[in-house]
Amino acid sequence: MKYMSMKDHTGRTQLCQADSFEGLVEEMRDQAFLPTDSVEEHMRGIVERHKMLHAEVIRMDTAEHFLVDLDACGLIKFEVAH
């Protein structure tokens, strides 16, 4: 099981859990203030907004890389329970 916490648009902490990294990204999309049609579109939007403000690179090639990079940038916190 994978767990993630993130701040929503109001500053409240949202907790998510899923069986896969893809499931966590879907949860992020479902809880987003600005809904998108696809997970890829949601990831692209986060990357583009982040790129305007920061120099960190956020990969989008896999959901796992995307979440690892968001965690490294301090945008989310996640852990994998074994």
C-alpha positions in Angstrom: 0.0 0.0 0.0 1.2 3.5 -0.8 0.3 6.5 1.3 0.6 10.2 0.4 -0.3 13.5 2.1 -0.6 16.8 0.3 -1.9 20.3 0.9 -5.1 21.2 -1.0 -5.9 24.6 -2.4 -7.2 25.7 1.0 -4.1 24.6 2.9 -5.7 21.6 4.5 -3.7 18.3 4.5 -5.4 15.6 2.3 -4.5 12.0 2.9 -4.5 9.5 0.0 -3.8 5.8 -0.2 -3.8 3.4 -3.1 -2.3 0.1 -4.2 -0.2 1.7 -6.9 1.6 4.9 -7.8 -0.8 5.3 -10.6 -3.7 5.1 -8.1 -2.1 7.8 -6.0 -1.9 10.2 -9.0 -5.5 9.4 -9.8 -6.4 10.3 -6.2 -4.5 13.6 -6.6 -6.4 14.4 -9.8 -9.8 13.5 -8.2 -9.1 15.9 -5.3 -7.7 18.7 -7.5 -9.1 22.2 -7.4 -8.9 22.3 -11.2 -10.1 19.0 -12.6 -8.6 17.5 -15.7 -9.8 14.8 -18.2 -6.7 12.5 -17.7 -4.0 11.7 -15.3 -1.4 12.7 -17.9 -3.0 16.1 -18.3 -3.1 16.6 -14.5 0.6 15.7 -14.2 1.5 18.0 -17.0 -0.4 20.9 -15.4 1.5 20.4 -12.1 4.8 20.2 -13.9 4.1 23.4 -16.0 3.0 25.4 -13.0 6.0 24.3 -10.9 8.4 25.0 -13.7 7.3 28.7 -13.8 8.3 29.2 -10.2 11.1 26.7 -9.5 14.1 25.2 -11.2 13.5 21.6 -10.0 12.8 19.0 -12.6 9.7 16.9 -12.2 9.6 13.8 -14.4 6.4 12.6 -16.0 7.6 9.3 -17.6 6.0 7.2 -14.8 3.7 7.9 -11.9 6.4 6.6 -9.5 9.0 9.1 -10.8 6.4 11.9 -10.7 5.6 11.2 -7.1 9.3 10.8 -6.1 10.1 14.1 -7.7 7.1 15.9 -6.0 8.2 14.5 -2.7 11.8 15.7 -3.3 10.5 19.2 -4.1 8.4 19.2 -0.9 5.0 19.3 -2.7 3.8 16.0 -1.2 5.0 13.4 1.3 4.6 9.8 0.5 5.7 6.4 1.7 5.4 2.9 0.6 4.2 0.4 3.2 5.6 -3.1 2.8 
